[in-house]
């Protein structure tokens, strides 16, 4: 069963056209919830079950042991990768919170070892990729008639300029409906109807808050406004892949069983002096009205190493930005997931929006709060349209095949540029002039 191919800009287009359409796909934010009252379609037969999941295993990565020579291990570590040992863990939540029923049932998953980026991909790292390849992200491209075909009335489609609508991406709106936003705690999906999000013209990875913003002082912050497709392009250049959802949760747990967060069961534990010990960049206060910034950061990203890592050495696996994963999203996938190296379902199905294919996002963001999505829990699942990014979604990568990583364009180009050129060799072999 072939996975559906989404229109590249459908989510952002829907936001842009909100005044016309009067309704928005929930997929636009990376913070929509699966309504517990909307059950996934029942799987009634074994043939349906077989069609619903993709059971092939991941190719076994190179083992993290003496089979990899010390020089390669050192190079992997210089590239910011952390060795994640293979093993088994309990994936999911036994008694998931309201609107998070897609986190159950808890099931045992066994994974082969792999390497994972210690941090989210930073602006500096993404800039290196763009400089080397000339890559243009989705948010930097105009929204065309083709992108909107089938989504808007034909008469409106005809009004779109030949060159498309000005590029942009999703940001927080300062003009949301406060009366409706007060009810988000009862129904998180009201965030859409309240107009909390807006399509910001000129917002992209270089201009995270819009055309008047820049990346000055944010080289070590996670890159944002990148779509799933953009993240995959970066990963391929780097000889990596996006993590599977299982790899992501296993690594985020850091070798611990049943914890709510990477560090324990309290979102904000207390230190030895009895003071609050914030461990992640999340929203303190009633979203979306005011972030108190008690964690040191008000609404926005923080440096990728702003807080201590988990026990596997991974930073910011809770909060800061959502992180794209490789898998398609299905609300009922845990009912049928393979037990060994699961790689996600063959296609996407969100009961709230069955016609909108989505990819998995994990980890929560600086907009997650206790009255909203609580996505900063290690078991929390989220999903988004793979064709569009937002100002609170980024990614990190994994390496399963070390040889592929060695041969990646990122490394081969560096190796070639480091080699002395023929001209420089010739110049160095010339006899010195009379003037020395």
C-alpha positions, 0 to 999 in steps of 0.5 A: 500500500503506497503512502499518500502524497500530500500537497506540499503547502496545503497546511500553510495555505489553509491558514492563509485562507482562513478568513475565506474558508471559515475553518482550518485543518487541525494539522496546521499547528503541530499542536492539535489533539486527537479527540478521545470521542472520535475513535479510529475506524475499527479493524475488522479482519486480519486482512485489514490489519495487514493492510494497516501496518508496514511490518518490514524491519529496519535494516540493521545498523552497524553495531555500536561496539568494537566492530566500529573502529575507534577513529570512526567512533571519534568522528561520529562523536565529533559530528554531534552523535550519541551512541544509543544501545539497542534494547527493549522498552515499554512504549506508550502510556498505560493510562493516557491523559484525556485526548491522548488515547493514541498513546495506548496500549503500552507495548514492548518494542525491541530496537537495534542500536543506532546513533542519534544527534545529541541536539536538535539541528541548529540554525548554523548546521542548517545554514551549512546545508543550504550554503552547500546545496542551494536548497530552498525550503517550503516556507521560502517558496510562493504558494501556487494555484497547484498547491491549493487545487481542491482546497478552495472554490474555483473562482477564488483559485482563479484570482491567485496570481500566476506567480503565486501568493507571497511565501511565509510560514505559521507563527503565533498570532497576536490578534486571537479571540481571547474569549474563545482562547479561554476555553482551550483548556476544555478543548485544545482544538479550539486553538484553531477557531480562536485564531491563535495561529497566523500565516506570517508572510516572510517567515522562514528559517532565516526569519523565524518571527517574520521578515524583520527578524533574523538569526543574530545570536541564534546560531545555536538555536534549533532551526524552525519553519522546516517541513518534514520534506525539508528535514528529510533533504537535510538528513540525506545530505548528512548521510542520516535519516529522521528517527522512527517514532520508536527510536525517538521515544526509546532514546528520549527515555534515556534508559528509564522505564515509565517516567513521565519526563526524561528526568522523572515524574515532575515537570518542575522538580525542586533542587537541593535548596528547594528552588524550582529546577526547570529542565525544559523550555516550555510555556509557564502560564495560561496558553496563549495569554502569557508565558511567564518565562520562569524557565529562563525563556519567554515565547521562543526557542532556546539554545539547544544545550540550554538544559542538562541532557538526559541519561543517554546524553540527548539535549532538549528531548522535552520542550523547545521545538517539536521534532519530526519523525520518519513515521506516518501517523495513525491513531490506532497504530499501537494496536498493531505495531510490530515488536521489533524495529517498528517503522510506522504504518504504511499510510496515515490516518487521523480520525479528526482529519482522515483526508489529511496525511500526517507525519509524527512529531515528538517532544513538545515545544516552547508553546506546550503548557499544562492547560494545553497540549502537554506534549513535553511528556516522553510518550506524547504523540503529535502529528503534522502535514509533512509539507509545511513547517512552523515556528515551533517545529524542528528535527534531529537525525539518526545514523543507522548505517555508518558507511552511508554516513561516511559517504554522505555529501556533507563529509565527502565535500569536506574531505575533497576541499581539505585535499591540496589542489594540483595547482597548490602542489605545483606551486609548492614544487617550484624553485624559489625566485631570486627574491626568495 
